Amino acid sequence: MRKQTKEKIVQKLENKECHHFWIIEEANGPSSFGTCKYCGERKEFLNAFPTFNPLKKNAAIFKLPKLAEVPVEKSANPRTAR
């Protein structure tokens, strides 16, 4: 019986050619480090958006501009007009 072995060839690509596939560590604090699966480059990733925090007390998620007031005639009732 013949034993088969598989050999994995790992070639590091130059940074210019790599389309990174980041493997990021578990979130533990404000940032986590990630390593590219292909080229081995390391990079720091933020675990939260620095400028937007929906849990903040005064966070305005849906802050819309005020609309101009339009005068409405009292006699113009769409339910009674036919």
N, C-alpha and C positions, 0 to 999 in steps of 0.2 A: 504494500500500500504506500502510495506517495503522499507526502505531507506538503500541503500548499501554504505558502507564506505570502502575505501581501506586504509590499514595501511602500510606505508613504513618502513621496518626495516633496519636501517643503522648499519652495523658492521664495525668497523675500523680494518683493517688487520695489521699485523705486517709488518714492512718495508721489511723484508726478503721475504715475500710471495707475496707482491703486484707487479703486472705488471702494472706500472703507465700509466694512461691516463691523460695527462697534459692538463689543461685548462689554457691557457696563456692570460694575459691581453693584451689590445691593445698596439701597439708599441708607446711609448712616451719617446723618448730619446734613449740612447745607450743600455739599457737593460729593460726587463720586467719580472715581477714575474708570476710564474705559480703555480697552486695548483692541486694536484692529485685528480681526481674525486672520487677515491676509498678510499684512506687512509688519505687524507688531508695534505700530505707533501707539503711544499712550497720550490720552487727552483727558482733561478735567471737564466734567459735565455738572451743571447746576441741577439740583433736585427740585427746584421751584422757580417760578418766574420771578425775577427780582423786582419788577415794577408793578406787577398785578398780583394781588393776594385777595381772593374772594372772602377769606375769613376775617379780613381787616374790618374794624368797626364801621368806618365810613366808606367802604368800598361801593362805588356806583357802577354796578355791572351794566345796567341798561340806562345810562344817562343820555337822554334824548334832548335835542334842542326844543325850546318852547315854541309852539306854533302861534301864529298870529290869530287874534280873535276875529271871528267873522260874525257880523250881525245877522240874526235870523229873524224873519218875520214871524210874528205870533200866529198869523192866520195860515201860514204854510205848514200844515200838518200832513205828512205823507199818508197817514192811516185814514184820514177822512177825505182826502182828495181822490176823486175817481173820474 
